[in-house]
Amino acid sequence: MNEALGYDFNTVEFAVRDGIPYAIDFCNPAPDADKNSVGEENFAWIVEHAAKLAIEKANEYVPGKPNISWGTFVKDSVK
């Protein structure tokens, strides 16, 4: 889902009805990561992985080149 949307970081919420899971909130490129919302353990994970992602993206940066992706979902929708 994240790859199709072109997101590097996301949260997904599901609802289950009659045993079938439905993604109900999945467009969160800047998701809620407040310690009070996600809990201590998840907050620590988010901080660690957000830092790793930021370093990775900084190292991959190429001046003069588009450094973002709109994902396959948007690209395929405009063909």
C-alpha atoms as a printed R data frame, in Angstrom:
   type eleno elety resid chain resno       x       y       z
1  ATOM     1    CA   MET     A     1   0.000   0.000   0.000
2  ATOM     2    CA   ASN     A     2   2.785   2.429   0.905
3  ATOM     3    CA   GLU     A     3   4.665   1.695  -2.311
4  ATOM     4    CA   ALA     A     4   1.562   2.290  -4.423
5  ATOM     5    CA   LEU     A     5   0.915   5.608  -2.665
6  ATOM     6    CA   GLY     A     6   4.588   6.616  -2.860
7  ATOM     7    CA   TYR     A     7   4.886   6.971   0.907
8  ATOM     8    CA   ASP     A     8   8.050   6.314   2.848
9  ATOM     9    CA   PHE     A     9   6.227   6.441   6.179
10 ATOM    10    CA   ASN     A    10   2.565   5.770   6.897
11 ATOM    11    CA   THR     A    11   0.051   4.393   9.353
12 ATOM    12    CA   VAL     A    12  -2.898   2.209   8.449
13 ATOM    13    CA   GLU     A    13  -6.043   1.644  10.474
14 ATOM    14    CA   PHE     A    14  -8.310  -1.315   9.816
15 ATOM    15    CA   ALA     A    15 -11.893  -2.105  10.667
16 ATOM    16    CA   VAL     A    16 -13.165  -5.674  10.601
17 ATOM    17    CA   ARG     A    17 -16.721  -6.488   9.627
18 ATOM    18    CA   ASP     A    18 -17.966 -10.048   9.279
19 ATOM    19    CA   GLY     A    19 -14.362 -11.228   9.450
20 ATOM    20    CA   ILE     A    20 -13.277  -9.064   6.506
21 ATOM    21    CA   PRO     A    21 -10.601  -6.409   7.179
22 ATOM    22    CA   TYR     A    22 -11.075  -3.016   5.533
23 ATOM    23    CA   ALA     A    23  -8.395  -0.332   5.395
24 ATOM    24    CA   ILE     A    24 -10.249   2.746   6.632
25 ATOM    25    CA   ASP     A    25  -7.481   5.261   7.184
26 ATOM    26    CA   PHE     A    26  -4.384   4.734   5.091
27 ATOM    27    CA   CYS     A    27  -3.321   8.088   3.656
28 ATOM    28    CA   ASN     A    28  -1.113   9.323   6.477
29 ATOM    29    CA   PRO     A    29   2.242  10.439   5.051
30 ATOM    30    CA   ALA     A    30   2.745  12.353   8.317
31 ATOM    31    CA   PRO     A    31   1.022  10.038  10.800
32 ATOM    32    CA   ASP     A    32   0.266  10.743  14.447
33 ATOM    33    CA   ALA     A    33   3.368   9.692  16.337
34 ATOM    34    CA   ASP     A    34   2.700  11.355  19.671
35 ATOM    35    CA   LYS     A    35   3.955   9.226  22.548
36 ATOM    36    CA   ASN     A    36   0.578   9.564  24.267
37 ATOM    37    CA   SER     A    37  -1.200   8.239  21.164
38 ATOM    38    CA   VAL     A    38   1.076   5.361  20.193
39 ATOM    39    CA   GLY     A    39   2.642   4.334  23.502
40 ATOM    40    CA   GLU     A    40   6.246   4.263  24.649
41 ATOM    41    CA   GLU     A    41   7.396   1.178  22.713
42 ATOM    42    CA   ASN     A    42   5.886   2.285  19.399
43 ATOM    43    CA   PHE     A    43   7.163   5.826  19.925
44 ATOM    44    CA   ALA     A    44  10.723   4.530  20.340
45 ATOM    45    CA   TRP     A    45  10.353   2.484  17.141
46 ATOM    46    CA   ILE     A    46   9.036   5.493  15.213
47 ATOM    47    CA   VAL     A    47  11.872   7.754  16.379
48 ATOM    48    CA   GLU     A    48  14.528   5.161  15.485
49 ATOM    49    CA   HIS     A    49  13.141   4.376  12.046
50 ATOM    50    CA   ALA     A    50  12.287   7.969  11.141
51 ATOM    51    CA   ALA     A    51  15.894   8.912  11.931
52 ATOM    52    CA   LYS     A    52  17.215   6.033   9.798
53 ATOM    53    CA   LEU     A    53  14.915   7.046   6.929
54 ATOM    54    CA   ALA     A    54  15.999  10.692   7.132
55 ATOM    55    CA   ILE     A    55  19.676   9.689   6.989
56 ATOM    56    CA   GLU     A    56  19.035   7.287   4.100
57 ATOM    57    CA   LYS     A    57  17.178   9.939   2.091
58 ATOM    58    CA   ALA     A    58  19.853  12.556   2.798
59 ATOM    59    CA   ASN     A    59  22.537  10.159   1.544
60 ATOM    60    CA   GLU     A    60  20.527   9.398  -1.622
61 ATOM    61    CA   TYR     A    61  19.897  13.059  -2.465
62 ATOM    62    CA   VAL     A    62  21.008  14.088  -5.947
63 ATOM    63    CA   PRO     A    63  21.045  17.856  -6.671
64 ATOM    64    CA   GLY     A    64  19.026  18.846  -9.735
65 ATOM    65    CA   LYS     A    65  17.120  15.552  -9.851
66 ATOM    66    CA   PRO     A    66  13.535  15.034  -8.654
67 ATOM    67    CA   ASN     A    67  13.979  13.273  -5.341
68 ATOM    68    CA   ILE     A    68  10.352  12.355  -4.692
69 ATOM    69    CA   SER     A    69   8.018   9.713  -6.051
70 ATOM    70    CA   TRP     A    70   4.265   9.851  -6.415
71 ATOM    71    CA   GLY     A    71   4.039   6.080  -6.231
72 ATOM    72    CA   THR     A    72   2.580   3.634  -8.681
73 ATOM    73    CA   PHE     A    73  -1.044   4.403  -7.741
74 ATOM    74    CA   VAL     A    74  -0.879   8.008  -8.923
75 ATOM    75    CA   LYS     A    75   1.399   7.240 -11.890
76 ATOM    76    CA   ASP     A    76  -0.895   4.466 -13.123
77 ATOM    77    CA   SER     A    77  -3.976   6.654 -12.661
78 ATOM    78    CA   VAL     A    78  -2.761   9.327 -15.081
79 ATOM    79    CA   LYS     A    79  -1.745   7.025 -17.940
